[in-house]
């Protein structure tokens, strides 16, 4: 009996049980398709990096003696969709069984299930053997809880998987060292400046162009710096553990025009394509404590991102799809400004964050949350448009992790399913955590004039407009009390100026 096994582009786990034995009757199918790019435009480096990693993975399987049929984006027999390709190649190879690993995309999951249910083939799906918890793990854990809070889930997983736990209690005496993770970076200490390995993917990029795949942003094809295989990913992991990790906790929320990534690991692309596993990443980071017991804040802060937050947003995604993508609790309908695609905006913080995103396909979590996401929420932009931009622009943005982060945390469009409050701020936070405000054409000290900071006006207008929505939210009490200190005249000026900003959003 011949069997066709599908490997998707984000399933590059060479340690999966599928590959432990050679079976001459098994054919592995990999494919590059336009269907994902057709859902929303994709950053050039995202397409390039994914295809490069897929091709490297295919070669690794072939080197191990596995039969792989690879459908390149330009292949004449490419049907340009997952289900059409599967149907075509099942017939081509006369297989009687089809198996696939569970997709992390709700849409691809539905597409493959529908194909299989209407086919005469034997087989079925199996786990990707990547995540620490099953798809429905969070939903089961939260079944009888009114609030799905990450902290409860995180503590449960710490104990269950014995991570940073000693005799049932958290190492370091606390579950969470978040309050120690908010230092401003002023140039010291210096982040690791070791250059990442460069790849010349010019030939692949020409192939992508000829196939007319819709992309945007800088491809940087001749000097591509994202990992293309497991070995390069492990080098990045080991370098992070031996260097930047010690400062990650202190400065994980800091931003600087002088250094785009600071002490962040840049492992999310490798993790989300499954070139490395969350378990080995957590193990490697925790092992650092063996040599440095004083580094608990950095280690716990990173573990919280991988073991806690990553597993949490995946659980939210599978519990709430497909309606989750339509969430819009405030009913916002403003369009995304065209400068999100060009970077031509005078607000320095937005200019830096967006141009960095367009140039590198990356911005760290605070740039995404408290600069770009913060502005989008305050400006009343349709959360679905924000979601599609985030999904397309970031190299690590797969929908299962991006949608809850954008729709839930960044835009609060789910009305509080994921986050306990909207993550909004005035320019005070941006000035405290970055050097972006220096040299900006807008002035923080000017309140309502033409050069006043849009963040300040829009922030206060948001709180004033939605005060009733948050009166019972204890985490918003301090911000809402500050409204009482403003006169009616000042509130009117804020409202008028906010409307001018929204009406002229293209010219900020």
C-alpha positions in Angstrom: 0.0 0.0 0.0 1.5 3.3 -1.1 1.1 6.3 1.3 1.4 10.0 0.6 2.4 12.1 3.6 2.0 15.9 3.4 4.6 18.2 5.0 3.5 21.8 5.3 5.9 24.8 5.2 5.7 25.3 9.0 6.2 21.6 9.8 10.0 21.4 9.5 10.5 19.1 12.5 13.3 16.7 11.5 12.8 14.8 14.8 9.2 13.9 14.1 8.4 10.2 14.4 7.5 10.0 10.7 11.2 10.1 9.8 12.6 7.6 12.2 12.3 4.7 9.8 12.7 4.4 6.1 9.6 3.0 4.4 9.9 2.6 0.6 6.1 2.8 0.2 5.9 6.3 1.7 6.2 9.4 -0.4 6.5 12.8 1.3 4.9 15.7 -0.4 6.0 19.3 0.1 4.6 22.2 -1.9 5.0 26.0 -2.3 1.6 27.5 -3.1 0.2 31.0 -3.8 -3.0 30.4 -1.8 -1.5 31.8 1.5 -0.2 34.9 -0.3 -3.6 35.4 -1.9 -5.3 35.7 1.5 -3.1 38.8 2.2 0.0 40.3 0.8 3.2 38.7 2.3 6.5 40.3 3.1 9.1 39.3 0.6 11.4 37.9 3.3 8.6 35.9 4.8 8.0 34.1 1.5 11.7 33.8 0.7 12.6 32.5 4.2 9.8 30.0 4.3 10.5 28.6 0.8 14.3 28.5 1.5 13.7 26.6 4.8 11.3 24.2 3.1 13.8 23.4 0.4 16.6 22.8 2.9 14.3 20.5 4.9 13.4 18.5 1.7 17.1 18.1 1.0 17.8 16.9 4.5 15.0 14.3 4.2 16.4 13.1 0.9 19.9 12.8 2.4 18.4 10.5 5.0 17.0 8.3 2.3 13.3 9.4 2.4 11.3 9.8 -0.8 10.3 13.4 -1.2 8.4 15.0 -4.1 8.9 18.7 -3.9 6.5 21.0 -5.8 8.3 24.3 -6.4 6.3 27.5 -6.8 7.1 27.6 -10.5 6.5 23.9 -11.2 4.2 23.2 -14.2 2.2 20.6 -12.2 1.7 22.9 -9.2 -2.1 23.3 -8.6 -1.4 26.3 -6.3 -3.5 25.1 -3.4 -3.0 22.5 -0.7 -6.1 20.4 -1.4 -5.8 20.5 -5.2 -2.2 19.5 -5.0 -2.9 16.6 -2.6 -5.7 15.4 -4.9 -3.6 15.7 -8.0 -0.6 13.9 -6.5 -2.6 11.1 -4.8 -3.8 10.3 -8.3 -0.4 10.7 -9.9 1.3 8.3 -7.5 -1.8 6.0 -7.2 -1.7 6.0 -3.4 -4.4 4.4 -1.3 -3.5 6.2 2.0 -3.0 9.9 2.8 -1.7 11.2 6.1 -1.0 14.7 7.3 0.2 16.5 10.4 -2.3 18.7 12.1 -2.1 22.2 10.4 -1.7 25.2 12.7 -4.0 27.1 10.4 -7.7 26.7 10.9 -8.3 27.3 7.2 -5.8 24.7 6.1 -7.1 22.3 8.7 -10.6 22.6 7.3 -9.4 22.3 3.7 -7.6 19.1 4.3 -10.3 17.5 6.4 -12.9 18.3 3.7 -10.7 16.8 1.1 -10.1 13.6 3.1 -13.7 13.2 4.1 -14.8 13.3 0.4 -12.0 10.9 -0.8 -11.9 7.1 -0.7 -8.4 7.2 0.8 -7.4 5.6 4.0 -5.2 7.4 6.6 -5.8 10.5 8.7 -4.0 13.1 10.6 -1.4 13.0 13.4 0.2 15.4 15.8 3.1 17.7 14.7 4.8 16.6 18.0 5.9 20.2 18.5 3.8 21.9 21.1 3.8 21.0 24.8 0.0 20.9 25.0 -2.8 19.7 22.6 -4.9 22.2 20.7 -7.8 22.0 23.2 -5.5 21.9 26.3 -6.3 25.5 27.2 -10.1 25.1 26.6 -10.2 22.0 28.8 -8.1 23.8 31.6 -10.4 26.9 31.5 -13.7 25.0 31.1 -15.1 26.1 34.5 -13.4 29.4 34.7 -15.1 32.7 33.9 -11.8 34.4 32.9 -9.2 32.8 30.7 -6.1 34.4 32.2 -2.7 33.4 31.1 -1.1 33.5 34.5 -3.2 30.6 35.8 -2.4 28.6 32.7 1.3 29.5 33.0 1.6 28.4 36.6 -0.2 25.1 35.7 2.2 24.4 32.9 5.2 25.2 35.1 4.2 22.6 37.5 3.0 20.0 35.0 6.2 20.2 32.9 8.5 20.8 36.0 10.0 24.0 34.7 11.7 26.3 37.2 10.0 24.4 40.0 11.6 23.0 43.2 9.4 20.8 45.4 6.2 22.3 43.9 7.3 25.9 44.4 8.7 28.4 41.9 12.5 28.8 41.8 13.4 32.3 42.9 10.4 32.6 45.2 8.0 34.1 42.7 6.1 32.9 39.7 6.6 36.1 37.7 9.4 38.7 37.6 7.6 40.9 35.1 8.2 44.1 37.2 11.9 43.6 36.8 11.6 43.4 33.0 11.0 47.1 32.3 14.4 48.9 32.2 15.2 51.6 29.6 18.3 50.9 27.5 20.6 53.9 27.1 23.4 52.4 25.1 24.8 50.0 27.7 25.3 47.1 28.0 26.1 46.2 24.4 24.0 43.5 22.7 25.7 40.7 20.9 26.9 42.0 17.6 27.9 38.7 16.1 26.6 38.8 12.5 24.1 36.1 11.5 25.0 33.8 8.7 24.1 35.3 5.3 22.5 33.5 2.4 22.3 34.5 -1.2 18.7 33.6 -2.2 18.7 35.7 -5.4 17.9 32.7 -7.6 15.0 31.7 -5.4 13.8 35.3 -5.3 13.8 35.5 -9.1 11.7 32.3 -9.2 9.2 33.8 -6.8 9.0 37.0 -8.9 8.5 34.9 -12.1 5.7 33.0 -10.4 4.0 36.4 -9.7 3.6 35.8 -6.0 2.3 39.0 -4.4 4.8 40.4 -1.9 5.9 43.7 -0.4 8.9 45.0 1.6 12.6 44.5 1.1 13.5 41.0 0.0 17.2 41.4 0.9 17.7 38.3 -1.2 21.5 38.6 -1.7 22.2 38.9 2.1 19.3 37.1 3.7 19.9 36.7 7.5 17.2 34.4 8.8 18.1 30.7 9.4 17.2 28.2 6.8 17.7 25.0 8.8 17.8 23.4 12.2 21.6 23.7 12.5 21.6 27.4 12.1 18.7 27.8 14.4 20.5 25.9 17.2 23.5 28.1 16.7 21.2 31.1 17.3 19.8 29.4 20.4 23.2 28.6 21.9 24.5 32.1 21.1 21.5 33.7 22.9 21.9 31.5 25.9 25.6 32.4 26.2 25.1 36.1 25.6 22.0 38.2 25.3 19.9 36.1 27.6 21.5 37.6 30.7 20.1 41.1 29.7 16.9 40.0 28.1 14.8 40.3 31.3 15.9 43.8 32.1 15.5 45.2 28.6 12.9 43.1 26.9 10.5 46.1 26.8 13.1 48.6 25.7 13.3 50.1 22.2 16.0 52.1 20.5 16.7 53.6 17.2 20.3 52.6 17.6 19.7 48.9 17.9 16.6 47.2 16.3 16.6 43.9 18.2 18.6 44.7 21.4 18.6 41.4 23.5 15.8 39.5 21.9 16.6 36.0 20.7 15.2 36.2 17.2 14.2 32.5 17.6 10.5 32.9 16.8 10.9 32.2 13.0 12.8 29.0 13.8 10.2 28.0 16.4 7.2 28.7 14.4 8.5 26.7 11.4 9.3 24.0 13.9 13.0 23.8 13.0 13.5 23.8 16.8 11.1 22.8 19.5 9.8 24.8 22.5 10.9 22.1 24.8 14.5 22.3 23.8 14.4 26.1 23.8 13.0 26.1 27.3 15.6 23.4 28.5 18.5 25.4 27.0 17.4 28.6 28.7 16.7 27.0 32.1 20.1 25.3 32.0 21.7 28.8 32.1 20.6 29.0 35.7 23.1 26.2 36.6 25.9 28.7 36.0 24.1 31.9 37.0 21.6 31.7 39.8 21.1 35.4 39.8 19.7 35.4 36.3 16.2 34.2 37.3 14.4 37.3 36.1 15.7 36.9 32.5 15.3 33.2 32.4 11.7 33.3 33.9 10.8 36.2 31.5 11.9 34.2 28.5 10.3 30.9 29.7 7.0 32.9 30.3 7.0 33.9 26.6 7.6 30.3 25.3 5.9 28.0 27.8 3.2 30.4 29.0 2.3 32.9 26.3 3.0 30.9 23.1 0.9 27.9 24.4 -1.7 30.3 25.6 -2.4 32.2 22.4 -2.5 28.9 20.5 -5.2 27.7 22.8 -7.1 30.9 22.4 -6.9 30.5 18.6 -8.3 27.0 18.5 -10.9 27.7 21.1 -12.3 30.8 19.3 -11.9 30.3 15.6 -13.2 31.0 13.0 -15.3 33.9 14.5 -12.4 35.3 16.3 -11.0 37.0 13.2 -14.2 39.1 13.0 -13.9 40.4 16.5 -14.4 44.2 16.6 -15.7 45.1 20.1 -15.5 48.9 19.5 -16.9 48.7 15.9 -13.9 50.5 14.5 -14.0 51.0 10.7 -11.1 53.4 9.8 -8.8 52.1 7.0 -5.2 51.3 7.5 -3.1 54.4 6.4 -1.2 53.8 3.1 2.0 54.7 4.9 1.8 51.3 6.7 3.0 50.0 3.3 5.6 52.7 2.6 6.9 53.9 5.9 6.4 57.5 4.9 5.1 59.0 8.2 6.4 61.9 10.3 5.7 60.4 13.7 9.2 59.2 14.5 8.3 56.2 16.6 5.9 54.9 13.9 8.4 55.8 11.2 11.2 53.8 12.9 9.0 50.8 13.8 7.2 50.5 10.4 10.3 51.1 8.3 12.2 48.5 10.4 9.3 46.0 9.8 9.3 46.7 6.0 13.0 46.4 5.8 13.6 43.3 8.0 10.2 41.6 8.4 10.7 41.9 12.1 10.0 44.1 15.1 10.1 42.9 18.7 6.9 42.5 20.8 6.9 46.0 22.4 7.3 47.7 19.0 4.4 45.6 17.7 2.3 46.2 20.8 3.0 49.6 22.2 4.0 51.5 19.0 2.2 50.1 15.9 -0.6 48.3 17.7 -1.2 51.1 20.3 -1.5 53.7 17.5 -3.8 51.5 15.4 -6.2 51.0 18.4 -6.2 54.7 19.3 -6.8 55.7 15.7 -9.8 53.5 15.4 -8.5 51.3 12.6 -10.5 48.3 11.6 -8.9 45.4 13.6 -9.2 43.0 10.7 -7.0 45.3 8.6 -4.5 45.5 11.3 -4.5 41.8 11.7 -3.9 41.2 7.9 -1.0 43.7 7.9 0.6 42.0 10.9 0.0 38.6 9.4 1.8 39.7 6.2 4.6 41.8 7.4 6.3 39.7 10.1 8.4 36.7 9.2 7.3 34.8 12.3 3.6 35.7 11.9 1.6 32.5 11.5 -2.1 33.1 12.1 -2.4 30.9 15.2 0.1 33.1 17.1 -0.4 36.4 15.3 -4.2 36.7 15.4 -4.7 36.4 19.2 -1.7 38.7 19.7 -3.1 41.3 17.3 -6.9 41.0 17.6 -6.9 40.2 21.3 -3.9 41.8 23.0 -2.9 44.6 20.6 -6.4 45.8 19.5 -8.5 44.5 22.4 -11.0 43.7 19.6 -12.2 40.6 21.4 -13.5 42.7 24.3 -11.2 41.2 26.9 -11.2 37.5 26.1 -7.4 37.4 26.0 -6.2 40.6 27.8 -7.5 42.2 31.0 -7.3 45.7 29.6 -6.5 47.5 26.3 -2.8 48.1 25.9 -2.9 51.8 25.2 -0.6 54.6 26.3 0.4 58.2 25.8 3.8 59.3 24.6 5.0 59.2 28.2 5.5 55.4 28.0 7.1 55.6 24.6 9.5 58.3 25.8 10.3 56.3 28.9 11.0 53.0 27.1 12.7 54.4 23.9 14.7 57.1 22.3 12.1 57.6 19.6 10.8 60.9 20.9 14.1 62.7 20.4 14.2 64.7 17.2 10.5 64.0 16.4 8.7 66.7 14.4 5.8 66.3 17.0 6.3 67.8 20.5 5.3 66.0 23.6 5.0 69.2 25.6 2.5 70.8 23.3 -1.0 69.8 24.2 -3.5 70.5 21.4 -1.7 72.3 18.6 -0.7 71.2 15.1 2.6 69.8 16.4 1.3 68.1 19.5 2.0 64.4 19.7 -0.8 62.3 18.1 -0.4 59.6 20.7 -1.3 62.0 23.5 -4.4 63.4 21.9 -5.7 60.0 20.7 -4.9 58.4 24.0 -7.0 60.8 26.0 -9.8 60.8 23.4 -9.9 57.0 23.6 -10.2 57.0 27.4 -12.9 59.8 27.3 -14.9 58.1 24.6 -14.8 54.7 26.1 -14.9 55.6 29.8 -18.2 53.7 30.4 -16.8 50.6 28.9 -14.0 50.4 31.5 -15.5 51.9 34.6 -15.7 48.5 36.3 -12.2 47.4 35.2 -9.8 47.9 38.2 -6.8 47.9 35.9 -8.1 51.0 34.2 -9.0 52.9 37.4 -5.9 55.0 37.6 -6.1 56.1 33.9 -9.8 57.0 34.1 -9.3 59.1 37.3 -6.9 61.3 35.4 -9.8 62.4 33.1 -11.4 64.0 36.1 -8.5 66.4 36.3 -9.3 67.8 32.9 -11.7 70.7 32.3 -14.6 70.6 29.9 -12.8 73.0 27.7 -9.7 70.8 27.5 -11.9 67.7 26.8 -13.5 69.6 23.9 -10.1 70.5 22.5 -8.9 66.9 22.8 -12.0 65.6 21.0 -11.7 68.2 18.2 -8.0 67.6 17.7 -8.5 63.8 17.7 -11.1 64.1 14.9 -8.7 66.3 12.9 -6.0 63.6 13.3 -8.3 60.8 12.2 -9.5 62.8 9.3 -6.0 63.5 8.2 -4.4 60.2 9.1 -2.7 59.9 5.7 -0.7 63.1 6.4 0.7 62.4 9.9 
